[in-house]
Amino acid sequence: MNLGDHVGDTDSDVLINRDRLAQATGSKPVFLRQVHGVDVVFLDPTLSDDVAADACITDRSDRVCTIMVADCLPVLLCDSSGQWVAAAHAGWRGLAGQHGIGVLERLMESTPSSEARDILAWLGPCIGPQAFEVGAEVKEAFCGNDSDAHACFTPTTNGKFLADLAGLARRRLQRMGITQIFGNNSQPAWCTASQASRFFSHRRDSPILGHSGRMAACIWLDR
């Protein structure tokens, strides 16, 4: 069920898998060309696959917000009244952004008028804090704008740290006033790298296979 068309898989197989996803959702999943950035697009009938962006939003029931991952964190959002849905690709670069403004902050700036208390968020599987080793520059990208983010980094050796990507996303959402957060709680069951029978993992698979497949997290309006 690889859904990535950029990882060396047979094109016809990927198209079959994407068609299976469309049948499961009952609508059209729109696949972004994710670039580890912060740009947001609105999904409408004129927007096709492969637009460069790392987050999307729609108020239409004929489009599915779709984020592909294989270690990065997918974040799905909606308002409690069901007027819109949104999704973000939150690798560490996009999540950190610049000067404390990352992909989640940019996405919230783009959503229709909603109070933060009325927004629900779901965090999908990602590489977990027991497996995501990063350098000091990653820690600084977060802690430089939020000193309390150091709680999401555990020192290892040689100046490295184990980072809690889902925990960092929860902090970002909470700082924006979003408190209804579900899904990934940073426990091992959500870790893409350590759950080989359930998830693709770029960091786990690529050194052995040269590539890794891609999963998708989707959210859509059913009305």
BAFI-3210 file (N, C-alpha, C; in Angstrom, 3 decimals, decimal comma, padded with zeros to 6 digits):
// residues 223
n [1|2|3|4|5|6|7|8|9|10|11|12|13|14|15|16|17|18|19|20|21|22|23|24|25|26|27|28|29|30|31|32|33|34|35|36|37|38|39|40|41|42|43|44|45|46|47|48|49|50|51|52|53|54|55|56|57|58|59|60|61|62|63|64|65|66|67|68|69|70|71|72|73|74|75|76|77|78|79|80|81|82|83|84|85|86|87|88|89|90|91|92|93|94|95|96|97|98|99|100|101|102|103|104|105|106|107|108|109|110|111|112|113|114|115|116|117|118|119|120|121|122|123|124|125|126|127|128|129|130|131|132|133|134|135|136|137|138|139|140|141|142|143|144|145|146|147|148|149|150|151|152|153|154|155|156|157|158|159|160|161|162|163|164|165|166|167|168|169|170|171|172|173|174|175|176|177|178|179|180|181|182|183|184|185|186|187|188|189|190|191|192|193|194|195|196|197|198|199|200|201|202|203|204|205|206|207|208|209|210|211|212|213|214|215|216|217|218|219|220|221|222|223]
n.u [000,820|002,032|001,952|003,462|004,764|007,360|009,417|010,667|008,990|006,847|005,035|002,375|001,486|001,445|-000,549|-002,756|-002,914|-003,454|-005,935|-007,372|-007,336|-008,879|-011,334|-011,857|-012,185|-014,194|-014,022|-011,880|-008,563|-006,068|-002,814|-000,089|003,024|005,306|007,573|008,949|008,361|006,443|004,211|000,750|-002,151|-005,388|-007,797|-009,501|-011,659|-009,959|-007,397|-004,729|-003,008|000,357|001,083|003,332|003,502|002,995|000,819|-002,746|-006,138|-009,704|-013,147|-014,829|-016,689|-015,849|-013,149|-010,185|-008,112|-004,778|-001,907|001,304|003,534|006,522|007,894|007,907|005,553|002,067|-000,506|-003,822|-006,677|-009,771|-012,786|-015,115|-017,739|-017,751|-017,227|-014,929|-011,888|-008,441|-004,955|-001,553|001,896|004,316|007,361|010,542|011,710|009,649|007,875|009,326|009,921|010,501|011,702|009,863|007,528|005,921|004,755|002,314|001,453|001,202|-000,810|-002,954|-003,330|-004,544|-006,967|-010,593|-012,532|-012,373|-012,635|-009,909|-010,490|-012,494|-011,400|-010,276|-007,593|-005,633|-002,941|-000,872|000,946|004,497|008,105|009,363|010,213|012,088|013,645|014,308|016,977|018,758|020,700|022,360|021,543|018,914|017,586|018,085|016,624|014,046|014,122|015,201|013,137|011,333|011,908|011,094|010,784|012,859|012,247|011,381|013,577|016,085|019,272|021,857|024,638|027,781|026,941|024,373|020,731|017,666|014,652|011,315|009,030|006,209|005,525|006,618|004,953|002,511|003,058|003,258|000,633|-000,820|000,183|-001,052|-003,559|-005,061|-006,490|-007,807|-006,533|-005,645|-004,754|-001,437|000,548|003,184|004,060|005,573|003,956|003,131|005,329|006,942|009,438|010,029|007,918|007,741|006,014|003,744|004,143|005,619|009,011|011,293|013,811|014,396|014,089|015,416|018,336|018,687|017,077|017,240|015,136|011,964|008,536|005,487|003,026|-000,361|-002,111|-005,392|-008,087|-011,472|-014,544|-017,711|-020,564]
n.v [-001,224|001,205|004,697|006,639|008,335|008,806|007,232|005,175|003,056|000,906|002,635|002,022|000,384|002,148|003,901|002,199|001,729|004,327|004,672|002,787|004,057|006,320|005,086|004,135|006,477|007,710|009,999|012,489|012,138|014,569|014,827|016,386|017,969|017,594|019,609|020,051|022,532|025,507|026,319|026,744|025,440|025,875|023,480|023,093|022,541|023,274|022,735|020,567|017,389|017,332|019,969|022,238|022,231|022,093|021,857|021,753|022,828|022,574|023,312|021,762|018,849|017,171|016,853|015,473|016,090|015,287|013,818|012,626|010,389|009,022|008,852|011,523|013,744|013,563|015,936|016,358|018,439|019,952|021,927|022,090|022,199|021,112|022,485|022,843|021,148|020,225|019,596|018,848|018,480|017,672|017,571|017,987|020,359|021,831|022,036|023,504|025,846|029,328|031,669|030,880|030,523|028,131|025,384|024,671|027,001|028,661|027,293|027,620|030,348|030,386|029,128|029,119|031,487|030,585|029,802|028,949|027,155|025,655|023,969|020,815|018,524|015,930|013,789|011,883|008,738|008,822|009,061|008,027|009,290|007,557|006,866|008,959|010,509|013,507|016,436|019,185|021,475|021,079|021,013|023,663|025,016|024,800|025,429|027,937|029,694|028,927|028,319|026,368|024,145|022,436|020,272|018,345|017,110|014,720|014,253|012,361|010,879|012,310|014,918|014,686|014,363|012,815|013,355|014,402|014,408|014,422|015,435|018,009|019,072|019,016|020,971|023,245|023,428|023,751|026,200|027,844|027,780|025,535|022,816|020,421|017,692|014,777|011,278|010,473|009,947|009,957|007,470|004,151|002,590|004,286|004,799|005,073|004,084|001,928|000,177|-001,988|-003,749|-002,342|000,267|002,346|003,518|005,938|006,412|003,926|002,067|002,980|002,822|000,108|-000,753|001,271|002,944|004,054|003,209|005,202|006,273|007,465|010,059|011,049|013,427|014,337|015,911|014,601|014,860]
n.w [000,000|-000,630|-001,178|-002,287|-005,098|-005,694|-004,871|-006,148|-006,700|-008,702|-011,106|-011,921|-009,871|-007,715|-008,554|-008,502|-005,755|-004,860|-006,021|-004,555|-002,081|-002,679|-003,160|-000,596|000,892|-000,474|-001,954|-003,500|-002,805|-002,439|-003,405|-002,170|-003,157|-001,009|000,738|003,051|004,090|004,881|003,541|002,712|001,139|-000,367|-000,936|-003,835|-006,722|-008,825|-008,124|-008,575|-008,112|-006,751|-006,244|-004,743|-001,388|002,189|003,772|003,891|003,346|003,404|002,687|001,365|000,392|-001,571|-001,732|-000,335|002,325|002,364|003,635|003,167|004,763|006,324|008,670|009,407|011,037|010,698|010,962|011,689|011,424|012,497|012,721|015,416|014,578|012,106|009,690|008,211|007,245|007,780|007,083|007,942|007,142|009,229|009,573|011,292|010,351|009,048|011,183|013,089|011,616|010,990|013,286|015,223|013,823|012,239|010,169|011,368|012,636|010,384|009,077|010,857|010,605|008,180|008,324|008,207|010,092|013,384|016,800|018,883|020,909|019,812|018,006|016,906|017,109|015,656|016,034|014,034|013,428|013,917|013,787|016,871|020,223|021,245|019,120|017,422|016,757|016,907|015,975|017,733|016,434|015,696|018,145|018,934|017,010|017,922|020,711|020,701|020,335|022,176|025,231|027,000|025,471|025,687|027,214|025,518|024,492|024,904|026,114|024,486|023,345|022,223|021,768|020,769|020,625|021,699|020,169|020,774|018,591|018,271|020,770|020,597|018,631|020,001|021,935|020,311|019,291|021,675|022,552|020,780|021,733|021,295|022,705|022,540|021,756|020,127|019,527|018,651|021,396|021,979|022,749|022,376|020,624|018,618|017,115|014,100|013,307|014,988|014,797|012,730|011,432|011,025|010,017|007,440|007,364|006,793|007,941|009,056|006,914|004,554|004,714|004,316|002,164|000,330|-000,261|001,068|001,499|001,406|003,694|004,191|005,838|006,248|006,038|005,787|004,776|005,338|004,046]
ca.u [000,000|002,805|001,226|004,411|005,149|008,708|010,318|011,182|008,009|006,233|004,004|001,031|001,113|001,117|-001,854|-003,764|-003,050|-004,132|-007,343|-007,955|-007,554|-010,015|-012,539|-012,084|-012,643|-015,383|-013,782|-010,569|-007,398|-005,157|-001,453|000,802|004,470|005,733|008,949|009,425|008,203|005,325|003,161|-000,586|-003,020|-006,801|-008,174|-010,730|-011,630|-008,918|-006,080|-004,390|-001,925|001,749|001,400|004,312|002,968|003,077|-000,437|-003,898|-007,405|-010,843|-014,490|-015,582|-016,789|-015,342|-011,691|-009,647|-006,794|-003,950|-000,500|002,104|004,600|007,247|008,625|007,397|004,283|000,878|-001,412|-005,142|-007,432|-011,113|-013,536|-016,081|-019,021|-017,611|-017,279|-013,687|-010,867|-007,110|-003,897|-000,209|003,071|005,150|008,713|011,063|011,975|008,391|007,289|010,094|009,765|011,439|011,311|008,717|006,367|006,090|003,634|001,058|001,046|000,747|-002,095|-003,977|-003,588|-005,280|-008,258|-011,732|-012,660|-012,751|-011,951|-008,994|-011,126|-013,424|-010,633|-009,796|-006,385|-005,228|-001,556|-000,698|002,207|005,744|009,256|009,154|011,321|013,105|014,363|014,586|018,197|019,005|021,810|022,068|020,895|017,475|017,144|018,117|015,547|012,833|014,329|015,536|011,899|010,508|012,906|010,547|010,776|013,968|011,678|011,147|014,874|016,836|020,666|022,426|026,097|028,380|026,181|023,099|019,536|016,461|013,616|009,915|008,399|004,796|005,478|006,861|003,729|001,509|003,410|002,901|-000,825|-001,269|000,547|-002,059|-004,837|-005,753|-006,313|-008,420|-005,494|-005,827|-003,835|-000,071|000,923|004,637|004,354|006,187|003,000|002,971|006,632|007,081|010,721|010,106|006,763|007,996|004,896|002,594|004,421|006,837|009,925|012,433|015,069|014,635|014,092|016,274|019,703|018,683|016,386|017,477|013,944|010,878|007,209|004,825|001,656|-001,105|-003,125|-006,421|-009,267|-012,396|-015,905|-018,670|-021,877]
ca.v [000,000|002,436|005,736|007,616|008,153|009,355|006,392|004,066|001,991|000,812|003,677|001,457|-000,109|003,313|004,397|001,265|001,993|005,613|004,446|002,107|005,080|007,132|004,301|004,039|007,772|008,123|011,290|012,586|012,576|015,444|014,557|017,526|017,738|018,096|020,088|020,383|023,966|025,986|026,847|026,171|025,631|025,565|022,471|023,331|021,715|023,673|022,343|019,188|016,797|017,724|021,353|022,288|022,776|021,132|021,846|022,056|023,023|022,642|023,266|020,998|017,418|016,388|016,822|014,853|016,576|014,077|014,045|011,407|010,353|007,784|009,231|012,837|013,724|014,163|016,588|016,594|019,427|020,322|022,691|021,201|022,218|020,391|023,374|022,717|020,208|020,627|018,626|019,396|017,608|018,306|017,154|018,952|021,651|022,547|022,299|024,593|027,050|030,427|032,617|030,365|030,399|026,941|024,996|024,672|028,394|029,147|026,664|028,261|031,663|030,207|028,477|030,017|032,012|029,615|029,957|027,838|026,171|024,864|023,197|019,503|018,096|014,522|013,552|010,528|008,079|009,432|008,497|008,322|009,860|006,550|006,559|010,140|011,173|014,736|017,239|020,365|022,511|020,842|021,487|025,120|025,513|024,873|026,068|029,336|030,481|028,383|027,730|025,191|023,008|021,524|019,071|017,367|016,624|013,953|014,115|011,017|010,980|013,075|016,127|014,380|014,340|012,131|014,382|013,985|015,208|014,603|016,328|019,370|019,515|019,310|022,259|024,303|023,542|024,298|027,616|028,555|027,680|024,294|021,876|019,135|017,044|013,331|010,477|010,153|010,424|009,751|006,125|003,321|002,061|005,259|005,060|004,463|003,394|000,692|-000,677|-002,339|-004,483|-001,436|001,559|002,660|004,413|006,318|006,245|002,493|001,267|003,448|002,282|-001,296|-000,943|002,397|003,794|003,610|003,581|006,314|006,126|008,715|010,414|011,776|013,941|014,878|016,188|013,599|015,504]
ca.w [000,000|-000,792|-001,897|-002,804|-006,497|-005,832|-004,077|-006,953|-006,866|-010,022|-011,192|-012,011|-008,539|-006,892|-008,994|-007,975|-004,317|-004,687|-006,346|-003,393|-001,057|-003,105|-002,930|000,848|001,400|-001,204|-002,565|-004,140|-002,039|-003,176|-002,950|-002,291|-003,253|000,293|000,610|004,399|004,258|005,696|002,681|002,872|-000,024|-000,212|-001,916|-004,586|-007,931|-009,773|-007,622|-008,911|-007,334|-006,945|-005,925|-003,662|-000,135|003,286|004,519|003,044|004,045|002,513|003,234|000,379|000,677|-002,699|-001,678|000,878|002,745|002,390|003,964|003,117|005,766|006,604|009,884|009,796|011,764|010,099|011,906|011,110|012,191|012,055|013,705|016,069|013,873|010,853|008,530|007,443|007,700|007,352|007,374|007,835|007,150|010,245|009,903|012,252|009,711|008,879|012,493|013,704|010,816|011,230|014,345|015,945|012,937|011,415|009,319|012,120|012,814|009,088|008,794|011,683|010,028|006,935|008,534|008,391|011,457|014,410|018,069|019,129|021,783|019,016|017,027|017,326|016,405|015,789|015,633|013,530|013,764|013,450|014,493|018,276|020,994|021,515|017,885|016,612|017,216|016,153|016,427|018,559|015,632|015,737|019,458|018,945|016,153|018,737|022,014|020,502|020,410|023,263|026,120|027,667|024,551|026,024|027,822|024,447|024,013|025,889|025,653|024,337|023,331|021,131|021,515|020,130|021,469|021,241|020,095|020,816|017,547|018,606|021,925|020,114|017,954|021,035|022,521|019,357|019,265|022,954|022,598|019,982|022,423|020,933|023,810|022,203|020,950|020,227|018,722|019,058|022,727|022,087|023,227|021,330|019,648|017,549|016,498|012,778|013,167|015,772|014,517|011,331|010,839|010,862|009,402|006,703|008,069|005,956|008,677|009,251|005,690|003,473|004,727|003,892|000,884|-000,557|-000,250|001,931|001,022|002,082|004,174|004,127|006,825|005,492|006,725|004,793|005,198|004,847|004,209]
c.u [000,851|002,017|002,148|004,814|006,575|009,755|010,778|010,230|007,468|005,036|002,596|000,567|000,705|-000,257|-002,983|-003,998|-003,766|-005,613|-008,055|-008,242|-008,761|-011,330|-012,879|-012,641|-013,926|-015,247|-012,367|-009,484|-006,488|-003,762|-000,571|002,226|005,084|007,233|009,549|009,400|006,990|004,156|001,873|-001,383|-004,449|-007,201|-009,527|-010,624|-010,523|-007,540|-005,836|-003,308|-000,592|002,014|002,325|003,713|003,086|001,869|-001,557|-005,150|-008,518|-012,140|-015,420|-015,609|-016,263|-013,821|-011,256|-008,276|-005,917|-002,498|000,227|003,267|005,307|008,260|008,183|006,002|003,157|-000,020|-002,717|-005,950|-008,845|-011,723|-014,670|-017,434|-018,940|-017,714|-016,038|-012,800|-009,525|-006,096|-002,544|000,828|004,106|006,408|009,328|011,295|010,696|007,750|008,000|009,885|010,866|010,869|010,022|007,451|006,622|004,813|002,308|000,555|000,515|-000,612|-003,213|-004,308|-004,506|-006,664|-009,376|-011,870|-013,196|-011,991|-011,081|-009,647|-012,091|-012,723|-010,145|-008,591|-006,126|-003,823|-001,406|000,631|003,400|006,898|009,200|010,391|012,379|013,994|014,839|015,775|018,510|020,215|021,373|021,346|019,372|016,899|017,085|016,998|014,236|013,041|014,713|014,323|010,966|011,441|012,402|010,498|011,910|013,459|011,421|012,437|015,621|018,262|021,073|023,949|026,539|027,550|024,847|021,962|018,493|015,311|012,228|009,134|006,920|004,637|005,703|005,639|002,635|001,786|002,982|001,384|-001,353|-000,939|-000,409|-003,449|-005,636|-005,458|-006,941|-007,510|-005,553|-004,753|-002,499|000,292|002,384|005,015|004,857|005,217|002,812|004,252|006,779|008,363|010,746|008,952|006,798|006,829|003,702|002,892|005,646|007,694|011,128|013,753|015,404|014,880|015,152|017,707|019,775|018,169|016,667|016,328|013,019|009,564|006,662|003,406|000,938|-002,030|-004,109|-007,517|-010,150|-013,760|-016,848|-020,063|-022,565]
c.v [001,270|003,423|006,787|007,316|008,614|008,494|005,149|002,907|002,006|001,759|003,099|000,923|001,047|003,850|003,501|001,531|003,314|005,500|003,730|003,113|005,947|006,388|004,243|005,342|008,228|009,477|011,315|013,037|013,433|015,288|015,771|017,068|018,399|018,407|020,494|021,892|024,302|026,492|026,034|026,431|025,262|024,601|022,834|022,547|022,069|023,192|020,871|018,672|017,473|019,218|021,363|022,985|021,693|021,158|022,219|022,143|023,044|022,700|022,503|019,521|016,546|016,386|016,281|015,460|015,371|014,446|012,706|011,499|009,003|008,053|010,611|012,697|014,318|014,729|016,892|017,502|019,565|021,235|021,817|021,186|021,571|021,249|023,277|021,652|020,652|019,559|019,272|018,288|018,269|017,492|018,222|020,316|022,467|022,907|023,470|025,901|028,061|031,355|032,191|030,236|029,234|026,611|024,994|026,096|028,973|028,554|027,337|029,663|031,564|029,613|029,509|030,404|030,959|029,953|028,731|026,757|025,255|023,991|021,898|019,132|016,619|014,383|012,098|009,920|008,837|008,733|008,968|008,816|008,845|006,287|007,784|010,899|012,349|015,457|018,460|021,441|022,342|021,326|023,011|025,707|025,643|025,696|027,531|030,244|030,010|027,636|026,465|023,967|022,032|020,238|017,977|016,808|015,939|013,771|012,649|011,137|011,849|014,313|015,919|014,369|013,423|013,123|013,757|014,870|015,465|015,539|017,780|019,927|019,842|020,663|023,396|024,525|024,186|025,777|028,466|028,451|026,441|023,251|020,512|018,412|015,537|012,608|010,259|010,799|010,150|008,393|005,248|002,803|002,991|005,469|004,316|003,635|002,048|-000,265|-001,104|-003,058|-003,573|-000,242|001,520|003,597|004,690|006,053|004,769|001,768|001,684|002,925|000,845|-001,451|000,168|003,383|003,298|004,005|004,751|005,917|007,460|008,846|011,335|012,288|014,601|015,096|015,177|014,167|015,643]
c.w [000,000|-001,646|-002,496|-004,230|-006,764|-005,122|-004,840|-007,147|-008,298|-010,100|-011,189|-010,658|-007,626|-007,268|-008,498|-006,496|-004,056|-005,029|-005,198|-002,274|-001,414|-002,885|-001,438|001,412|000,716|-001,857|-003,116|-003,164|-002,930|-002,580|-003,226|-002,602|-002,023|000,277|001,952|004,634|005,095|004,853|002,816|001,601|000,335|-001,315|-002,535|-005,895|-008,911|-009,360|-007,912|-007,975|-007,662|-006,805|-004,719|-002,446|000,929|004,197|003,565|003,905|003,023|003,309|002,303|000,757|-000,453|-002,775|-000,325|001,169|003,039|002,643|003,945|004,092|005,778|007,705|010,360|010,397|010,924|011,190|011,172|012,025|011,642|013,106|014,226|015,381|012,500|009,613|007,656|008,057|007,133|007,748|007,146|007,894|008,058|010,506|010,795|011,611|009,569|010,198|013,167|012,956|011,077|012,293|015,043|015,119|011,984|010,670|010,080|012,344|011,492|008,727|009,586|011,170|008,815|007,125|008,596|009,862|012,418|015,683|018,316|019,982|021,025|017,983|017,656|016,481|016,669|015,244|015,209|013,936|013,189|014,163|015,951|018,997|021,389|020,303|017,118|017,170|016,307|016,733|017,213|017,767|015,604|017,066|019,498|018,102|016,910|020,001|021,882|020,582|021,516|024,209|026,803|026,763|024,835|026,659|026,792|023,880|025,155|025,387|025,529|024,410|022,169|020,757|020,824|021,150|020,850|021,322|020,068|019,843|017,848|019,798|021,524|019,398|018,966|021,678|021,600|019,328|020,551|023,077|021,772|020,588|022,077|022,017|023,543|021,209|021,195|019,417|019,385|020,392|023,049|022,658|022,071|020,277|018,458|016,748|015,171|012,671|013,875|015,504|013,045|010,664|010,539|009,979|008,504|007,557|007,181|006,672|008,874|007,933|004,680|003,529|004,210|002,468|-000,129|-000,600|000,848|001,285|001,812|002,474|003,984|005,317|006,122|006,415|005,680|005,432|004,555|005,062|002,860]
res [m|n|l|g|d|h|v|g|d|t|d|s|d|v|l|i|n|r|d|r|l|a|q|a|t|g|s|k|p|v|f|l|r|q|v|h|g|v|d|v|v|f|l|d|p|t|l|s|d|d|v|a|a|d|a|c|i|t|d|r|s|d|r|v|c|t|i|m|v|a|d|c|l|p|v|l|l|c|d|s|s|g|q|w|v|a|a|a|h|a|g|w|r|g|l|a|g|q|h|g|i|g|v|l|e|r|l|m|e|s|t|p|s|s|e|a|r|d|i|l|a|w|l|g|p|c|i|g|p|q|a|f|e|v|g|a|e|v|k|e|a|f|c|g|n|d|s|d|a|h|a|c|f|t|p|t|t|n|g|k|f|l|a|d|l|a|g|l|a|r|r|r|l|q|r|m|g|i|t|q|i|f|g|n|n|s|q|p|a|w|c|t|a|s|q|a|s|r|f|f|s|h|r|r|d|s|p|i|l|g|h|s|g|r|m|a|a|c|i|w|l|d|r]
***
